Amino acid sequence: MAKVYDVAIVGAGPAGIFASLELCNAGLDVLLLDKGGEIDARVCPVQNGSGHCVLCSPCHLVSGFGGAGAFSDGKLTLSTKVGGRIKELVGSERARALIDYVDSIYLKFGAPPQLYGMGENTATLEREAASVGLTLTPVKLRHLGTELCHETLKSMQNYLSQKIDIRLGTTIKNIIVEGGVIRGIETGHGENIDCRYLILAPGREGAEWLCNEAERFKLSLDSNPVDVGCRIEVPMTTMEKLTSTLYESKLEFYSQSFNDRVRTFCMCPGGEVIMESTGGSDPVITVNGIGYTQPKTRNTNFAILVSTTFTEPFHEPIAYGKYVARLANILSGSVLVQRLGDLMDGRRSTQARLHNNPIEPSLQAATPGDLSFALPYRYLKSIVEMLQAIDKLVPGVASPQTLLYGIEVKFYSSRLKLTPCLETEVRNMFAAGDGAGVSRGLVQASASGIVAAREILKRSGKKSSQIM
Ligand SMILES: Cc1cc2nc3c(=O)[nH]c(=O)nc-3n(C[C@H](O)[C@H](O)[C@H](O)COP(=O)(O)OP(=O)(O)OC[C@H]3O[C@@H](n4cnc5c(N)ncnc54)[C@H](O)[C@@H]3O)c2cc1C
């Protein structure tokens, strides 16, 4: 008779890993699956120096053990206010306790002790930001950097591989439900795996797949706002006023022209702009940023994202985001880069103009061009207004030399209807992390995996794991 796992987990990103850590010492049969490879086998050709994104399937940057977290900058945002809606789902007190618990596990597996966002200057910066119409949300932050983030996740892989079954290079194609209860999953090779509980943690990369499966089972889906924008690159020194105290500054603003919410996201001092391909079988190339334990470039990059909520009959936020990103792919072969001065002058950037620009693009493979051909006016206008507002706080951000890369899109726009313990409308099927629209970052993704795992432990009459 085929083995029946107590718990199968789809996706070995932070949500799947932390669910596994919570379950691994409880005496349950646990299987963790991911379509990507082992953490050390994940090598991105672009980062390895081959230049252009070759659309690896699956993309090494976002798939495999560690998920999108493996190449992330490893900024652990230790706040209930940003990075997801855990607080909304489980309440403030539990969310706070979960975040502290997640942090303690990252520390056990190798995260460094230093914290940002707690200095005396924080309140002064908050006041200064408010005086120019920006809201600065100071958050306690621990920074691992890409190298240490990789090592920390690798320690987790080593630890878990002795305690649970891990199957990498395995794509899950279908979820199997009988009579409203989870029965198992089917791999891309047609193998059925039976399980009593299922945790779906497919990340942004698998958000579209999850959405399609949810539609197949007629599960309720809400649309999150669509987050579309650009990655900005400026000299590291320009941003030092903020980054030396906060490391990452979470700035928010409502655009004058459209009253849309505009925010900074994922600030990487001394980091690099990178390409990633997301979207499963129909991928698009988007931009992102990574930072290192020690600065590797003289630039700081960060995203400016514009959130827009569309009205009925709109119901395809992921398709919309992909469409916008694809326009930049069509124009450039991958992603576009443009000087702010060129954008304002209504002309494209060229190789020659970039050559003379004092800021050297950290993503050399980006094609100089004109973002206004790809980004709808509403987004572009809001981004420029946000840059001009930040410029009042940090002079130089809206200089003509500033680089804009596009398109950056966050694919967490559809969210499943979930109970406070993250169960879906299918009995014993849980969903966690970015793909389920629960989180938008490492810490809350990790916390959400724990929430689902704890409910499974409770239903199985087991106790939570003692890690290490
Ligand atoms: C370059 C970069 C930098 C980042 N920097 C930061 C940062 O500094 N701080 C921060 O908080 N966040 C950062 N993030 C975001 C963070 O990585 C994510 O929020 C987090 O990884 C989400 O965790 P997750 O477990 O929900 O999903 P993911 O980490 O995306 O993992 C999902 C996994 O599921 C697998 N999967 C998907 N579908 C299937 C399927 N059908 N079958 C099998 N496997 C499947 C994927 O291969 C993937 O490995 C960054 C992301 C990127 C890409």
The ligand as an ORCA input file, in Angstrom:
! r2SCAN-3c Opt
* xyz 0 1
  C      15.754     38.972     -4.744
  C      14.831     38.962     -3.577
  C      15.180     39.671     -2.428
  C      14.333     39.653     -1.321
  N      14.725     40.279     -0.176
  C      13.945     40.187      0.931
  C      14.378     40.719      2.164
  O      15.480     41.233      2.288
  N      13.536     40.642      3.243
  C      12.304     40.049      3.163
  O      11.598     39.993      4.167
  N      11.892     39.500      2.001
  C      12.676     39.545      0.894
  N      12.264     38.972     -0.271
  C      10.955     38.328     -0.277
  C      11.028     36.958      0.388
  O      12.039     36.206     -0.206
  C       9.683     36.288      0.268
  O       8.720     37.106      0.888
  C       9.662     34.924      0.930
  O      10.662     34.093      0.399
  C       8.295     34.267      0.752
  O       8.338     32.989      1.303
  P       7.350     31.842      0.824
  O       7.749     30.627      1.573
  O       5.964     32.308      0.916
  O       7.624     31.640     -0.726
  P       8.944     31.432     -1.562
  O      10.135     31.786     -0.795
  O       8.704     32.102     -2.846
  O       8.998     29.850     -1.790
  C       8.020     29.181     -2.531
  C       8.620     27.888     -3.080
  O       7.542     27.118     -3.634
  C       8.011     26.438     -4.779
  N       6.856     26.106     -5.638
  C       5.989     26.966     -6.202
  N       5.043     26.293     -6.872
  C       5.350     24.985     -6.760
  C       4.756     23.800     -7.254
  N       3.640     23.811     -8.005
  N       5.345     22.595     -6.959
  C       6.481     22.554     -6.205
  N       7.086     23.653     -5.703
  C       6.517     24.855     -5.971
  C       8.953     27.437     -5.429
  O       9.878     26.740     -6.242
  C       9.611     28.098     -4.210
  O      10.834     27.488     -3.882
  C      13.098     38.950     -1.380
  C      12.751     38.247     -2.535
  C      13.605     38.234     -3.618
  C      13.218     37.439     -4.833
*
